[in-house]
Every structure is written in structure tokens, then in C-alpha cells.
């Protein structure tokens, strides 16, 4: 039978790539629901092509406009509106698989709903783990959900690990996450205060949204991925490492206690981890180009501790700092970073100030332990208030 799929964030890069893979396998997949924050025009085109039962938009007027457009085209898709609708289409009993591709903490409630409903949850939203932490993992366990990573790095780790999860703590020496280094890998740290928005969003390897591109430039994306890896794979911070690999061919590696290293390689195309998540434990064609080893340049690696990298990427160390801090501090770090990046993208602060916002917020606010999603939402809200104060000072 076909898998019924809900795609949360279908108009973003992950959502569009997911639909590309789905379209290649109409015999395996059917689209149950699509959602977007505000891109009404693209969501309409997606509804025309895939004819989902539901489409979700956040703004009532845009939702109304979309419903009128669909009605004029005699399409059966029903339009819903608001965060509650996201949870509805993520937990509907007809849904088998949920692609969670909403950027930021806004995607957490729908991820929780999918987890508690026992779905195959394809996690492209790293904030669900960074913010949700133990509360989110408890929901996955309680609902009997299957959690599969879609970030290229975590998918690579998952593909390099043995299927028997119980062996991971004793057989794995460390997980090595690779990082491209972003657009400023060779830029002098003392010039980072001059970085423009356009420069920060110009990633040398991947095509991504503005927020994620800025995170790559600061290396905060990798800090969040370290935290995510801790919860996904159950390993302590001492077993998590980051290495800079500018070519983005090796997506991550697992080093075992016998000194063997297993790596996953591929072209920098998100359709590869998406196809693996959709079909696991099988494999299907993704549409990505195969690696041509005869044309590959030399593969190079740089320590994050070498040369100017510690000054170039000061935010990376905050991952291990937050993991050692009281539970909830990873959520504080994520909220601060979202506020800091948005302030940079709107011209309120400089690129180099993002780290100051993150560090200042962590130092100013230590939350009480979270036990429920309401606790997490309150921690996120309070951290954003503190981070906004940091922005105002800067």
C-alpha cells in the first residue's frame, strides 16, 4: 500500500525536494497534507500537482484566498489555518509518514503530535530535538514513533551505524560531523564585523534558506547538530566531534572502538537523505547525481581548533557548553540564536553580534527543568525576551 505523507513546510527547500522524490515514485507515496507559512502561490501549485486532502497556511486571509483558488479549479483540497491545524494533519490516523521541515521552534508542537501518534517522523527540523530534548524523546518513545534524521550529517551517521542500536554505546568511539566551513572559512576573523547579509547567505556548497545559511556562516548550525546528535544517537558530548570538510562529499563519519571509520559519501543533494528516510530500510532512486570519483578534487579536512577557526566560529563551542548546563539550556541557545539571526537579517545588529546575543542569553537565563511541551514553550518565550534585551543593548 502507498504511504500517506504529510509535509510540514512544503514550500521550503526540504519540502520541495521531498515532493520531487515523491513525484518519482507515485506507486509508493501519496500526499495527504501540505503546509506553508505564507507562500500561498507555491502552495497552490503544489496542491494542483499532488491534490492533497488538506493544505495548511498560518494566516487566515491567505488560507481563505487559497481555498477560493482551489474551489475555482474544482480541486478537493480543504484548507486549514493555524498551528493547531499543523498538529491535526501531523497526527491524523490516515497519515503514515510526516516530513517535519518547519524551520525553528515553531515546528515543535506538530513534531510532538506526530511523535505521540506513532508516525514515521522524518526530522529535518533540528530544533525539535534541540528545544524538545528529553521531553520530545519521551514523546517518541510513548507514541512508538520511528524517528529518522533528514539532516545530511545525521542521515550519514545513521547510515554508518549498525542497525542494532543497543551496540552503539559500546562499539562507537565517536561520531564525526563534517562541516563545509560556510562562506567565511578563509576570511580573516577581524573583518567579520563587515559581513553583509548577502555575503552571509551565499553558501559555497548548499542551496538553503536565509536563516540556515546564516547559521552555516556562524557555524551555529553545527552547534545545533551536535546537540541533535546527542539526543538522536544517545552519546555524550565527549563522543561528538566536528571537522571542517570544504568539499561536502563526506557527509559525516562514525569511528568505532577498533579504529575503523565508516563514512557516507554523496553529492550535496538533500534528495539523498530524504529518499532514504522515505524508503528506509529499503533504498529508492532520489534523482541526485552519482559521485564521479574520477573528477573529484582532493578531499581535505581541517580541525575546528586550528588556526583562526576558534575566533572565526566562536559559537560552535556553545553546543558542548549547553549540553553540560542544566536541562533546558539547549532550548535557550536555540531561541537566542533565532532572535540573533533575525536581528542580523533585519539590519539591527552586525554579523559578529550574533554570538554575543547567544552567549549573553545563556549567561543571563538558566531555566527550570522542563517536563511538558508547555514548559518548553515558556522557556523558549523567556529566552527570546532575554535575547531581545541583548539585541537592544547591542
Order of alpha helices (4+ residues) and beta strands (2+ residues): beta-alpha-beta-alpha-beta-alpha-beta-alpha-beta-alpha-beta-alpha-beta-alpha-alpha-beta-alpha-alpha-alpha-beta-beta-beta-alpha-beta-alpha-alpha-alpha-alpha-alpha
